């Protein structure tokens, strides 16, 4: 009996020890599982947050470069709650947005009213963003719309990069002073078709078309490039309204809207003539260009006639 009681007691202790070890192992397994679930949960939250950030950045970039906004000429109005900005130009013939071709007027307006136009309309409030246009042409400077860069310790920054065109400067007339009037365009001013004492034409003349609508929506500049004589100059007139006042060339683009308006008078459209006098030293080109009215004069540069593609870069972080 004593031996059997001793064996039964040892069996009970072994069973208790096994149960205790089992409970310990289960506790460890449950603890590890809980930690794994927490880690997975955190990773899911991080992934969800990152995916949301990427999505709103992608959507915002697409809205801005593919649409003209609502209304599509919002840049002409004051800021109000109903405006949704878009940067794409509108085709005046089809009345549709030209995707990935941006309007400099819309860019300037967005730059002036960035927070009002972007947050709660294109991006959720509480986020931060940076928006810059980088040229592929190294001779041009980037166009900064918003340069509030992310702090150094910011971990999650979503980036959207879109290739766009910036088509805002248009060529109305160009004259090469070497040409003379050999192009077949006979100047309405007979004095400009005569040779000087050396048998060379001193005048070079070209015509261009212009409308009242263009004059009301665009700024026109005259620009020269090359070796311009100090005594050289230019004249703009109509065939039936000849002008003998020669204007000197300047080193900077010259705004000529007032002169064009005076020559056009009350006409809704007109054919105007640009005349340049070489003053015995041909070797330069003369351009008349148009840009959207109110364009920063620093952007009135012949390099913008053919800028190539630009890179629209939007960064977003919280």
Secondary structure in CASP SS format (residue, H / E / C, confidence):
PFRMAT SS
TARGET T0000
AUTHOR 0000-0000-0000
METHOD secondary structure of the structure
MODEL  1
X C 1.00
X H 1.00
X H 1.00
X H 1.00
X H 1.00
X H 1.00
X H 1.00
X H 1.00
X H 1.00
X H 1.00
X H 1.00
X H 1.00
X H 1.00
X H 1.00
X H 1.00
X H 1.00
X H 1.00
X H 1.00
X H 1.00
X H 1.00
X H 1.00
X H 1.00
X H 1.00
X H 1.00
X H 1.00
X H 1.00
X H 1.00
X H 1.00
X H 1.00
X H 1.00
X H 1.00
X H 1.00
X H 1.00
X H 1.00
X H 1.00
X H 1.00
X H 1.00
X H 1.00
X H 1.00
X H 1.00
X H 1.00
X H 1.00
X H 1.00
X H 1.00
X H 1.00
X H 1.00
X H 1.00
X H 1.00
X H 1.00
X H 1.00
X H 1.00
X H 1.00
X H 1.00
X H 1.00
X H 1.00
X H 1.00
X H 1.00
X H 1.00
X H 1.00
X H 1.00
X H 1.00
X H 1.00
X H 1.00
X H 1.00
X H 1.00
X H 1.00
X C 1.00
X C 1.00
X E 1.00
X E 1.00
X C 1.00
X C 1.00
X C 1.00
X H 1.00
X H 1.00
X H 1.00
X C 1.00
X C 1.00
X C 1.00
X C 1.00
X C 1.00
X C 1.00
X C 1.00
X E 1.00
X E 1.00
X C 1.00
X C 1.00
X E 1.00
X E 1.00
X E 1.00
X C 1.00
X C 1.00
X C 1.00
X C 1.00
X C 1.00
X C 1.00
X E 1.00
X E 1.00
X E 1.00
X E 1.00
X E 1.00
X E 1.00
X C 1.00
X H 1.00
X H 1.00
X H 1.00
X H 1.00
X H 1.00
X H 1.00
X H 1.00
X H 1.00
X H 1.00
X C 1.00
X H 1.00
X H 1.00
X H 1.00
X H 1.00
X H 1.00
X E 1.00
X C 1.00
X C 1.00
X C 1.00
X E 1.00
X C 1.00
X C 1.00
X C 1.00
X C 1.00
X E 1.00
X E 1.00
X E 1.00
X E 1.00
X E 1.00
X E 1.00
X E 1.00
X E 1.00
X C 1.00
X C 1.00
X C 1.00
X C 1.00
X C 1.00
X C 1.00
X C 1.00
X E 1.00
X E 1.00
X E 1.00
X E 1.00
X C 1.00
X C 1.00
X C 1.00
X C 1.00
X C 1.00
X C 1.00
X C 1.00
X C 1.00
X C 1.00
X C 1.00
X C 1.00
X E 1.00
X E 1.00
X E 1.00
X E 1.00
X E 1.00
X E 1.00
X E 1.00
X E 1.00
X E 1.00
X C 1.00
X C 1.00
X C 1.00
X E 1.00
X E 1.00
X E 1.00
X E 1.00
X E 1.00
X E 1.00
X E 1.00
X C 1.00
X C 1.00
X C 1.00
X C 1.00
X C 1.00
X C 1.00
X C 1.00
X C 1.00
X C 1.00
X C 1.00
X C 1.00
X C 1.00
X C 1.00
X H 1.00
X H 1.00
X H 1.00
X H 1.00
X C 1.00
X E 1.00
X C 1.00
X C 1.00
X C 1.00
X C 1.00
X C 1.00
X E 1.00
X C 1.00
X E 1.00
X E 1.00
X E 1.00
X E 1.00
X E 1.00
X E 1.00
X E 1.00
X E 1.00
X E 1.00
X H 1.00
X H 1.00
X H 1.00
X H 1.00
X H 1.00
X H 1.00
X E 1.00
X E 1.00
X E 1.00
X E 1.00
X E 1.00
X E 1.00
X E 1.00
X E 1.00
X E 1.00
X C 1.00
X C 1.00
X C 1.00
X C 1.00
X C 1.00
X C 1.00
X E 1.00
X E 1.00
X E 1.00
X E 1.00
X E 1.00
X E 1.00
X C 1.00
X C 1.00
X E 1.00
X C 1.00
X C 1.00
X C 1.00
X C 1.00
X C 1.00
X E 1.00
X E 1.00
X C 1.00
X C 1.00
X C 1.00
X C 1.00
X C 1.00
X E 1.00
X E 1.00
X C 1.00
X H 1.00
X H 1.00
X H 1.00
X H 1.00
X H 1.00
X H 1.00
X H 1.00
X H 1.00
X C 1.00
X C 1.00
X C 1.00
X C 1.00
X E 1.00
X E 1.00
X E 1.00
X E 1.00
X E 1.00
X E 1.00
X E 1.00
X E 1.00
X E 1.00
X C 1.00
X C 1.00
X C 1.00
X C 1.00
X C 1.00
X C 1.00
X E 1.00
X E 1.00
X E 1.00
X E 1.00
X E 1.00
X E 1.00
X E 1.00
X E 1.00
X E 1.00
X C 1.00
X C 1.00
X C 1.00
X C 1.00
X H 1.00
X H 1.00
X H 1.00
X C 1.00
X C 1.00
X H 1.00
X H 1.00
X H 1.00
X H 1.00
X H 1.00
X C 1.00
X C 1.00
X C 1.00
X E 1.00
X E 1.00
X E 1.00
X E 1.00
X E 1.00
X E 1.00
X E 1.00
X E 1.00
X C 1.00
END
